C-alpha cells in the first residue's frame, strides 16, 4: 500500500514537472519569436490595390500569386487628415512619416511642416536606402519617402530634394525632372558629382551590383505592362536588393507598383489585373531574397483603393473576370496589409496607415519613435 502511494505521488510530481517545463519552453519560444527583429525592410506599395484588385490578379493568373504565401495579414485605414478618401501624397506620407496629412502633401504634416521619413531615419542610422517605382520616381508615392513639398505636382522641386539626401539606389522614370529644368540645374551632373552611377537603360541598370545608383529609365512615367513595360519592376526590385544587401547593417527599400492605380482610374479591370500580376512578380523577388536572408521583413500594402472595384464573376480556369467600378477616383475602403518575415505578426488586425510607420520604425530600432495612431 505504502509503495503504491509513493508511486502515485512520484508520478504526480513528474507530471507537474513536465507541465512546468513545457510551459517554460512555450514561454521561451514565444519570447524568442517576438524578439527576432529584421535587419532589412522591403515595403511594397501597390498603388490603389484593394482586396478586389489582389483577387483580380489572382483570378487572371489562374489562382497563383506570391502573395498567397503570406500568413500575417491585416488591414489599413487610409483616410487622410482632411478627407475620408485619401490621395497618394497623403497616403504615402502616412506610411513614410507616421503623420496623417492633407491630400496632395509630400513628406509634410497637416501644417506643411516637413517630417522626417523612415528612409531618412534609416540613412541616419547607417542603413542603406532605396526607392523603386514604375512611374516617375518624383511621383507622389516614392516622393513622400524622400521629399518635403507642400504639393505633389512640383516634380522639379521633388527631384531637387533627392540631392539633399544620401539615398543609395533609386530606379524609375522621371529623367526630365532632373535634366530639363526651369532653373537650369543639371541634377544628373550633380548626382554624378555625388558619386552616383547615372544610367538610363534597364540592361545597364541591372548590371550594377554596388555603389550608388540613379537609374532613370524613362523621361516621365514608364508605360503600362500591356503597353510594353516588360518586367522592368521585378528587375528593378532585384537590382535594388542586390546593391542594398551589400550593407551588413541593413537596408530600407520601398517598391511601388504605380499602374494598379491607373488601371483603376481608367476603370479597366484587365489593366488592373495585369499590373497586380507584375507587382506580384516583384514581390516574388523580395520573397526570394527574404527567404535566403532570414533577416528581412517584406510588407505589402496599398495607399488606398482605386475605382471601387467589384468582381461579379470570374474563372480561375480561363483566367477571366467580370468587373464593375463604382468610381473613376479613389475609394475610402480599408486596404490589405500582408507581412512576411521577422516581426510580420505585428501587422495583423485593423490598423491606421500611420501605425505601419511606427511598427517599421521600432522593428528597425530607428529614431526612438513610437507608433503614432491618430483617431
Ligand atoms: Zn490615384
Boltz pocket constraint, residues with backbone or C-beta under 6 A from the ligand:
constraints:
  - pocket:
      binder: B
      contacts: [[A, 48], [A, 88], [A, 261], [A, 262], [A, 265], [A, 306], [A, 330]]
      max_distance: 6.0
